[in-house]
Amino acid sequence: MIFAPRIQERLDALAAITAEPGAITRLYLTPEQFRAEALVAGWMREAGMAVRHDAVGNLIGRIEGPEPGGPALVIGSHLDTVRNAGRYDGPLGVITGIACVEALARDRIRLPHALEVVAFADEEGVRFSATLIGSRAFAGHIDPAVLDAADADGTTLAAAMLDYGLDPAAIGTAMRRPDELLGYLELHIEQGPMLEKAGLPVGVVTAISGASRLEFTLTGEAGHAGTVAMSERRDALAGAAECVLAVEARCRTEAHLVGTVGRMQVDPGVGNTIPGQVRFSLDLRAPDDAQRLAALADIDAACKGIAERRRLDLHMRPLHEAAAVPSDPALTALIRDAIAAEGLPVLALPSGAGHDGMAVAAIAPIAMVFVRCRGGISHNPAEFASLPDIEAGARVLFGAIKGFAAGRGL
């Protein structure tokens, strides 16, 4: 193995930087993020990269091409985590990108273009409940209103940036122009079970799924659990339960379509009272927008029918809407070729999780390499990718970088 042991060693070093002993927690604009970025910046410099931070705290390492200041192929992922995270989600992509830069120097390969490795500062959105802050600023698609978002302690994003040494008024300067980027590649653990089921270490991503998130409110009538006859009840929880099963039934009918009800609030929430009102969430995802929107229409109709039959009032409130992001065919072909060059079958699969590439796609073609993770487990301390799988992923990413350069006159 020429990549994996060093990558794992660095992953372990990053995992030791945490706000919670015994867990891995690194949130945006915290001392832990500062220490992690300082460590990674050192590795970038050791690899021969020029290093800088942008206005939102993204860490950028760059190897210049023959044309100083010319457009770059970008390798990226993130360094922030959820609370009590694993050590692979995000950092694996950043550290593997640095390892590929080191391999270029080792093999004395000079690229005909610049190469950048970007460690995005905030992908998970845990602290300020706003995802992809780093990559959306990088792509010039961040709403300045996000500066007013506050964390659990009441600290606004703007105040946290000032405390961190950043200028919130300069957030727009993080934007990169489309003519500055040749393309974007991201390596990430799959966060799902498909590669493991196929017995393969790596795969190529066809698209990042679009998502619809909504809040449903069903209102009936609270009443005494012992005196209201079953035929007279307007039980909001019974109606909500039927809606949840309707979501499950609809999403079981098509591949790659997933629907999740992850939160439910019951009022009055008393054991001897019929529930009068229930709020529940819906997270609906698919790699094809037409597929997702058709399912959403069917779920909407099913829930309305359930509410009408049970004499309940139904209100639906949209919370979030993100379109699917297809992978670029040319970059995807490079990854396919790199997988085949390693003597592996090529498994193409969508990503149900969001990634920084979703934001970067607004200004550059994107493609992704997935690495198998044990049990499909992620956002969890049990998250794990083996050394052989990490090695395969690194070799594929390195092959795609070389393939891209060859197409540009290497």
Secondary structure, DSSP 8 states (H G I E B T S, - for coil): --SHHHHHHHHHHHHT--SSTTS----TTSHHHHHHHHHHHHHHHHTT-EEEE-TT--EEEEE--SSTT--EEEEEEE----TT--SSTTHHHHHHHHHHHHHHHHTT---SSEEEEEEES-SS-TTTS-TTHHHHHHTT---GGGGG-B-TTS-BHHHHHHHHT--GGGGGGG---GGGEEEEEEEEE-SSSHHHHHT-SEEEEEEE-EEEEEEEEEE---EETTTS-GGG---HHHHHHHHHHHHHHHHTTSTT-EEE---EEEES--TTEE--EEEEEEEEEESSHHHHHHHHHHHHHHHHHHHHHTT-EEEEEEEEEE--EE--HHHHHHHHHHHHHTT----EEEESS--HHHHHTTTS-EEEEEE--GGG--SSTT----HHHHHHHHHHHHHHHHHHHHTTT-
